[in-house]
């Protein structure tokens, strides 16, 4: 009678091991989360990329809503080109 109980537990354990993700995948995901967390902290500590750069959210003054990049090709009309 003890053998039947033991065999049912080993069968359930084998099924549970097959359903669980492999340990290498869990380690990779943990390492990936750690890298993203560290990069976020370093980026937040470094501040903006360029002085005067603002987020891409909507502006309070009702402008174009961006950081000065709302125009297209026409904004570059007065630049001196080196070709042509």
Phi and psi restraints in degrees (value plus and minus 20) as a CYANA .aco file:
   2 UNK   PHI     -87.3   -47.3
   2 UNK   PSI     -51.3   -11.3
   3 UNK   PHI     -86.8   -46.8
   3 UNK   PSI     -56.7   -16.7
   4 UNK   PHI     -88.3   -48.3
   4 UNK   PSI     -57.1   -17.1
   5 UNK   PHI     -86.8   -46.8
   5 UNK   PSI     -62.4   -22.4
   6 UNK   PHI     -86.8   -46.8
   6 UNK   PSI     -60.1   -20.1
   7 UNK   PHI     -88.4   -48.4
   7 UNK   PSI     -53.6   -13.6
   8 UNK   PHI     -89.9   -49.9
   8 UNK   PSI     -54.2   -14.2
   9 UNK   PHI     -90.0   -50.0
   9 UNK   PSI     -58.8   -18.8
  10 UNK   PHI     -88.7   -48.7
  10 UNK   PSI     -53.9   -13.9
  11 UNK   PHI     -86.8   -46.8
  11 UNK   PSI     -60.7   -20.7
  12 UNK   PHI     -88.9   -48.9
  12 UNK   PSI     -57.3   -17.3
  13 UNK   PHI     -86.4   -46.4
  13 UNK   PSI     -58.7   -18.7
  14 UNK   PHI     -87.2   -47.2
  14 UNK   PSI     -59.1   -19.1
  15 UNK   PHI     -87.2   -47.2
  15 UNK   PSI     -57.5   -17.5
  16 UNK   PHI     -88.3   -48.3
  16 UNK   PSI     -58.8   -18.8
  17 UNK   PHI     -86.5   -46.5
  17 UNK   PSI     -53.9   -13.9
  18 UNK   PHI     -91.2   -51.2
  18 UNK   PSI     -53.6   -13.6
  19 UNK   PHI     -98.3   -58.3
  19 UNK   PSI     -47.3    -7.3
  20 UNK   PHI     -95.8   -55.8
  20 UNK   PSI     125.6   165.6
  21 UNK   PHI     -88.6   -48.6
  21 UNK   PSI     134.7   174.7
  22 UNK   PHI     -86.4   -46.4
  22 UNK   PSI     130.0   170.0
  23 UNK   PHI     -80.7   -40.7
  23 UNK   PSI     -51.2   -11.2
  24 UNK   PHI     -84.5   -44.5
  24 UNK   PSI     -57.8   -17.8
  25 UNK   PHI     -87.3   -47.3
  25 UNK   PSI     -62.0   -22.0
  26 UNK   PHI     -83.2   -43.2
  26 UNK   PSI     -61.8   -21.8
  27 UNK   PHI     -84.5   -44.5
  27 UNK   PSI     -59.6   -19.6
  28 UNK   PHI     -84.7   -44.7
  28 UNK   PSI     -64.4   -24.4
  29 UNK   PHI     -85.5   -45.5
  29 UNK   PSI     -57.4   -17.4
  30 UNK   PHI     -85.0   -45.0
  30 UNK   PSI     -62.8   -22.8
  31 UNK   PHI     -85.2   -45.2
  31 UNK   PSI     -59.4   -19.4
  32 UNK   PHI     -83.3   -43.3
  32 UNK   PSI     -64.3   -24.3
  33 UNK   PHI     -83.3   -43.3
  33 UNK   PSI     -59.1   -19.1
  34 UNK   PHI     -85.2   -45.2
  34 UNK   PSI     -62.5   -22.5
  35 UNK   PHI     -83.8   -43.8
  35 UNK   PSI     -64.3   -24.3
  36 UNK   PHI     -83.9   -43.9
  36 UNK   PSI     -58.4   -18.4
  37 UNK   PHI     -84.9   -44.9
  37 UNK   PSI     -65.2   -25.2
  38 UNK   PHI     -84.8   -44.8
  38 UNK   PSI     -61.4   -21.4
  39 UNK   PHI     -86.7   -46.7
  39 UNK   PSI     -54.9   -14.9
  40 UNK   PHI     -85.9   -45.9
  40 UNK   PSI     -63.9   -23.9
  41 UNK   PHI     -84.4   -44.4
  41 UNK   PSI     -62.6   -22.6
  42 UNK   PHI     -85.5   -45.5
  42 UNK   PSI     -62.3   -22.3
  43 UNK   PHI     -85.3   -45.3
  43 UNK   PSI     -59.4   -19.4
  44 UNK   PHI     -88.1   -48.1
  44 UNK   PSI     -54.7   -14.7
  45 UNK   PHI     -93.0   -53.0
  45 UNK   PSI     -49.9    -9.9
  46 UNK   PHI     -95.4   -55.4
  46 UNK   PSI     -47.6    -7.6
  47 UNK   PHI      65.9   105.9
  47 UNK   PSI    -185.4  -145.4
  48 UNK   PHI     -87.5   -47.5
  48 UNK   PSI     139.2   179.2
  49 UNK   PHI     -89.6   -49.6
  49 UNK   PSI     -61.9   -21.9
  50 UNK   PHI    -149.1  -109.1
  50 UNK   PSI     128.8   168.8
  51 UNK   PHI     -81.8   -41.8
  51 UNK   PSI     118.0   158.0
  52 UNK   PHI      61.8   101.8
  52 UNK   PSI     -16.1    23.9
  53 UNK   PHI    -101.9   -61.9
  53 UNK   PSI     113.7   153.7
  54 UNK   PHI    -139.8   -99.8
  54 UNK   PSI     147.2   187.2
  55 UNK   PHI     -86.3   -46.3
  55 UNK   PSI     145.4   185.4
  56 UNK   PHI    -107.0   -67.0
  56 UNK   PSI      -5.3    34.7
  57 UNK   PHI     -94.0   -54.0
  57 UNK   PSI    -197.4  -157.4
  58 UNK   PHI     -94.9   -54.9
  58 UNK   PSI     125.2   165.2
  59 UNK   PHI    -109.4   -69.4
  59 UNK   PSI     135.5   175.5
  60 UNK   PHI     -98.9   -58.9
  60 UNK   PSI     -43.6    -3.6
  61 UNK   PHI    -107.4   -67.4
  61 UNK   PSI     -24.3    15.7
  62 UNK   PHI      61.1   101.1
  62 UNK   PSI       3.7    43.7
  63 UNK   PHI     -94.8   -54.8
  63 UNK   PSI    -170.1  -130.1
  64 UNK   PHI     -97.9   -57.9
  64 UNK   PSI     -24.5    15.5
  65 UNK   PHI      63.7   103.7
  65 UNK   PSI     -26.1    13.9
  66 UNK   PHI    -133.3   -93.3
  66 UNK   PSI    -190.8  -150.8
  67 UNK   PHI    -115.0   -75.0
  67 UNK   PSI      10.7    50.7
  68 UNK   PHI      81.3   121.3
  68 UNK   PSI      -6.5    33.5
  69 UNK   PHI    -136.9   -96.9
  69 UNK   PSI      11.8    51.8
  70 UNK   PHI    -102.9   -62.9
  70 UNK   PSI     -34.0     6.0
  71 UNK   PHI    -108.9   -68.9
  71 UNK   PSI     154.9   194.9
  72 UNK   PHI    -129.7   -89.7
  72 UNK   PSI    -159.5  -119.5
  73 UNK   PHI     -89.5   -49.5
  73 UNK   PSI     -50.3   -10.3
  74 UNK   PHI     -81.4   -41.4
  74 UNK   PSI     -45.7    -5.7
  75 UNK   PHI     -88.0   -48.0
  75 UNK   PSI     -38.4     1.6
  76 UNK   PHI    -122.2   -82.2
  76 UNK   PSI      -4.9    35.1
  77 UNK   PHI     -84.8   -44.8
  77 UNK   PSI     -51.0   -11.0
  78 UNK   PHI    -112.6   -72.6
  78 UNK   PSI     -11.1    28.9
  79 UNK   PHI    -101.4   -61.4
  79 UNK   PSI     125.8   165.8
  80 UNK   PHI    -104.6   -64.6
  80 UNK   PSI     100.0   140.0
  81 UNK   PHI    -113.4   -73.4
  81 UNK   PSI     129.9   169.9
  82 UNK   PHI    -116.0   -76.0
  82 UNK   PSI     -15.1    24.9
  83 UNK   PHI    -139.3   -99.3
  83 UNK   PSI     147.3   187.3
